[in-house]
Amino acid sequence: MRISATKIELDAATRRYHRAGLAGRALERKYGVTWQTVRRAADSNWPEPRTKQAPRPIRLDPYKPVVDGMPAADLDAPPQQRRTVKRIFDRVVDGYEADGISYQMVRGQVRVRRKEIRWGAGRGAEEVFVPQSHAPGDEARVDFGGVRIVLAKTFTGPRLCAAIVGWLTFGGNMAETGTESYRLARIEAGAERATSQR
């Protein structure tokens, strides 16, 4: 009977039963493994790391510099003048007599390398942070439902927490909660804006 388990769990169970005195052949039959697996598990506490396989050579390898060079040359070109995958494929097949390659090989290489080339040239998508500031009473968001807030104290229960956004935004400085506090703050903010625009 073969028991499915991860490699670590299998090694741990094999080691445990081996130390308890179960024979190697019995462990082989129990877990459906070879004697080498039982020996390896008994000798070591952790399984050996997987060996990295060398990448298999493909027929596109001799032409990769040519394929990679075309998107690199198109960095400064307008979008309409950049080479498509079809144009790159046709150029490699016709210009370099690459008969053994397919469109899918070139498409996969261009898809991966185009992003890498743009990042290498410093033209990748930028990480943008937009700071947000909310004036008190300027904007209100209300959500209804069960709320549990854990800060200095724990507030639980089916309470209407209409002012939670303002409470978190302004560092916990709030006198009261409820719908009235937001309405009052919004009215006061509108009145202040009206007087400051005059």
Buried (B, 14 or more C-beta within 10 A) or exposed (E): EEEEEEEEEBBBBBBEBBEEEBEEEEBBEBBEBEEEBBEBBBEEEEBEEEEEEEEEEEEBEEBBEBBBEBBBEBEEEEEEEBBEBEEBBBBBBEEEEBEEBEEEBBBBBBEEBBEEBBEEEEEEEEEEEEEEEEEBBEBBEEEEEEBEEEEEEEEEEEEBBBBBBBBEBEEEEBEEBEEEBBEEBBEEBEEEEEEEEE
